[in-house]
């Protein structure tokens, strides 16, 4: 990995805090998904000395990773460390794996679970590197995996991390979340979250541990939809005021959805929520932001990305997030606006005018005030 060495002085431990505990890293992991993020996570694990098998469907790409040590399709300018073995053989990729990272597109995750079931070592932890909510069922991806692959601890890795920067060794941080059993709380150093965290800890990549799997997953699913909204407004010619408002109010939507499903608001203010949201809404490196930007410029959806078929998770998640919010009675006006534009043929300009002229609300909501917006009154007269 090409990251710059970090020579930072050790901070003294505050009085009263217990000494750090030691956790055993996983030594052999499988990463399923040979795209940019799957490759980046494989690179992080390999840089720590972990033996990594990286699975994907394309033999030519697997060969390039093995011989050139580069993902020539997705990350051609980012050299990969030794220790990654790419393969198209699913059974071989999973053989003897002590943990598995699932980094395939969210819409194909259920199918992927069915494919790996016969080859999966008993009881190994499964870590989601993909983000979203399943359409139709309203399941968080962890619930989907638990349904298809019972008997395995299921967690998620999420945070403000662009793949290329991660591979190049730019200092990055993320959250690794698993629900904690009673045993995990007695010996947290032996929990899947702790062991996966030390497995993925390098000089440049810093994971934090969470037991709020729901909160982490909601942040990952909703932030992509908010990023499309930010891209739309930026593409339409608006600037930082607008983007900051969408980020702040989008985080509010994330908080209320997470809380309604049993997650914690503080999780949404952390790396997997506010951190990932800020990154995704701040750069055209994000496909979600980029799609919104092109649509805001008036480019028809079928002509975005020069007509190439590019998977944009927020486009898919806009449907599942809004469906889930409606089902459980959570108001998410920004996500509703994106959903209307992408999937209901709504006009972008008039949709955002309507969003900005909604009734004036209190912040915090506990104040419970709503007032007619003057702009809305003018439109009715």
N, C-alpha and C positions, 0 to 999 in steps of 0.2 A: 504494500500500500504506500502511496506517495505522500502521505500526510507529513506535515512538519512536526518534528519532535516538540513535545510540550515539557519544558523544564520549569515546573511551578513549585514553589515552596509548599511544604505540607502545613496545613492550618492546624493549630492546636485544638484538641477536642474540648468543647465546653465542659465545665465542671458539672458533674451529676449525670452525664450521658454514659451509658454502658459502652465498653469497648466493642468495636465491630466484631461480628461473628464471622466464622469462615464457612463458606458454602462450596459444595463440590460442583464444578462445572460439568456439563455434558460433554463427552469427548467425541461422539459421532452423531451428527445430525443430518437429516435430509431436508432439503429446501425444494418444495414443489412449485415451480413457476420460474421460467427462464427469462422473464421480462426484466425491466430495469430494476425494479425494487427487489425482486427475488434474487437477482444477481448481486445487488448491493448488500443484502443481508447475508448471503453466502460469503461475500468478501469480508465482512466484519467478523463472522465466525471463524473463517480461515485465518484471519490475521491474529487471532488469539491462540492459535495452535489446534483448533478443532478440525477434525477430519470431516469434510463436507461433501455430500453428493447432491448435485444440483440437477433436478429433473426438468425436462421440457420435451415438447413434441417434435422439434425440428432437428434432424440429425446433423445438418450442415452447421447450425449454430452451436450445437454441442461440440462438434469437432473443432470449431474455431476457438471456443473457450478452452478446450483441452490443449490445443497446439499453439495458439497465439496468446493465450491468457488474456483475452479480451472478449467482451460481448459485442461482436461486430455489428449487430443489428440495432442495439439499444444504447450501448455505452462505448462506442468505438474509441473514444479518446481517454478512457480510464483503464489503465492496466490493472489486472486482477492479481491477487497474491497467489502463491503456491498453496496447495492443499484443497483446491476445488476440483472435484471430478464431475464433469457434466455427463449426463446419460439420458437416453430416451427410454430406458428399460425401467418401468415403474417398480417392479419387484426388486430389482437390484438396488435402486435408489433407497428403498425402505429397509433393505436387509440390515439387521443389527442396529438400526437407528435408535438412539436413546431419546431423541426428541425430534419432532417434525414441524417445520414451518410451512404453513399453507399460504401461498402467495399467488394463487390463480385468481382470475376475475370473479367477483362476488356472484355474478349471475350464473356461473358454472360450478359453484362450490358444491352444491348437493350432488351433482353428477360426479364430481371429483371424489367426494366421500365414498360413493358407491364403488368407484374404481379402485380405491386404495384399500378398502376393507379386507380383502383376502390376503393382503401383503403386510398389513400393519402389525408390528410387534405388540404384544399384549401390554396394555396399560401405559404406553408411552404418552407423554404430554404432547398436545397439539396446540400450536401457537398460530393464531391468525395474523397474517401480514396484509390481508385484504380487508376492505371496509365496506359496510353497507347494511341494508335491511332487505330481507327477502320479500319480493313482491308476492302478493296473495296471502301468505301466512302472516306477514308482519313480524316474522322472527328476526331477532338479532342473529348475526352469523354464528355466534357461539351456541345459541339454542338449536340452530339447524344442525351443527356438527354434533352436538350432544344427542340429538334425535337419531342421526344416522350412524354415529360411532359411539355407542354407550360404553362406559368403562374406561374412558380416557379423560384425564384432566384437560380442560380446554381454556386457553387464555388468548390474549391479544397483545401485539406489539404495535404501538402507535405513537406518533409524535411529529414535530416539525422537521422533516428530513427529506430533502430532495436526493434522489438516488445517486446522481453523479457526484455531488459534494460528499456524500457518505463514502463512496468508493475511494475518492481522492484523499480521504482522511481529514476533511475539514471537521473541526470540533462540532459534534452533534449530540443531541440528547433525545431520549424517547422514554416512554412508559411501557412497562411490561406488567400486565394485569391478569391475575387469576383469582377466582373466588377462593377464599381461605377456608379450609376445614378446621375443625377444632384442633386436630393434630398439628396443622400448619401454624396455628397461633401459639401452640406450646413450643414448637421447634421451628421457627420461621426460616432458619437457615436451610432446612431440608425441603421447604416448599418448592413446587415447580417454578413459581415466580422468582424466588431467590436463585435457584440453580440456573434458570435461563438467563437471569440478569448477569451473573458472573460469567456465564458462557459467552455473552455478547459484549462484555466489557473490555474495551481496548484503550490505548492512550488517547484516542480521539472520540470514541463512541461511548457515551455514558447513559446507561439505562437506570431508570427509577422504578421502584416496585410499588404496585397498587393491588388492593383487594377489591376495587370497584370496577369489575369487568363491564357492567352495564354502562356506567358513566364514560368509560374509555371508548366503548363501541359507539355510543351515541355521538360523541364528539367526532369520531372518524367518519361517520355516515353523513352527518348534517353539514360539516364544514365544506364538503365538496359542492353542495347546493348553494351555500352562501357565496362561495368563490365564483360560481357562475353569475350570480347577481352582481358581484363587484366587477367582474369582467364586462358585463353588459353595460353598466353605467360608465365605466372607464372608456369603453369603446364608443359610447354615445357622446363622449366629449367632456364628461364631468371629471373632477379631480379628487384631491385628498379628503376634503370635507365629507364628500358623499361616501367614499370608501370607508372612512373611519366610522361613520354612522352605521353603515351596513355591517361592519365587523362587530361593533358593540351591540347592536340590536340582534344581530344573528347569534351572538353568544348567548343572549338572553333566551332566544328560542331553544338553543341547545340545552340550557339549564332547565327550562321547564319540562322539556320532553324527557330528559334524563331523570329528573326528580319524580315525574309521574310513573316511571318504570322501575323506581327503586334505586336509582343512581344518586350520587351526591353532587351537589352544586360545586363544591370545592374541586372536584375532579375536572369539571368543565373549565375551571380557571387555570388548570395546569397545562402540562406539555401536550397532552393528547386532545385538549380542547382549545383553549386560547392560543397556545403555541402553534399548533397545527393550523388553526383557522387563520392566524395572522400571516403565516408563511404562504399558505395556499392562496390567500386573497391579495398578495403583494407582488406576485411575479408571474409573468407570462410563461415561465418554465412550467407552471401548473397547467395541465391540459384543461382543467375546469375553468380556470381564469381565462385561458386562451380561447376556449369555445365561447364563453360569454363575451369576450372582447370582440371577436369576429361578428357575432350576432348583433352586438351593439353598433357596429359599423355598418350594419345593413346587409351583411353577407348571408345569403340563404343557407340554411343548415346543411343541405346536401353539397354545398360548395366550400364549406369550412375545411380547414386543413388541406387545401388544394384538392379537394374531392376525395381524399384518402379516407378509408374506413378506420377511424381512430376511436377506440373505446374510451369514453369519458364517464367515469363512475358517477359523477354528480348528475348527469343526465338520466341515468338509470335510477339513482337514489332519489331524485326529485319525486318520482312516482311513489316509491315505497315509503319514504319519509312522510309525505303528505297523507297517504292512505292511513298510515299508523297514527299520525297525529289526529286525524279526523275520527278515527275509531275510538280513541281514548279521550277525546275532548280537549286537546291541547291546541291553542291558537298559535299558528306559525305563519304570519303574513308574508314574510320575505320568501320562505319556501313555497308558499301558495302562489306568489307572483311568478317565480321561476317555473313552477309546474304549469301554470296557465300559458306562459309563453312557449315553452318547449313542447307541451303535449296537448294543448287545447286550442292552439292557433291564435292566441291572444296577441294583440299589438303590443310591442315592447314599450313604446313611449307612453301610451295611455295607461298601460298596466302600472308603470312606475309612478305616473302622476296620481293614480288612484291610491297607490301604496303610501305616498307622501301626504295625501289629504285625508287619510283615515282619521277617525275621531282622536282628539288629543288625549293622551293617557298620562297617568302619573308614573313617576319612577322614584321609589319602588312601587310595585303593584299593590302592596299592602295599603297604600293611601287610597286606592279604589276611587279614582276620579276619571270620568270620561266627559269630554266636551266636544261639541260639533266643531269641525275644522272650518274656518271661514272659506277656504278655497273650495271645499266640498259644497258649501252653501251657495257659492257663486255659480257652480256648475249646474245646480238644480234650478236656478232662477233664469 
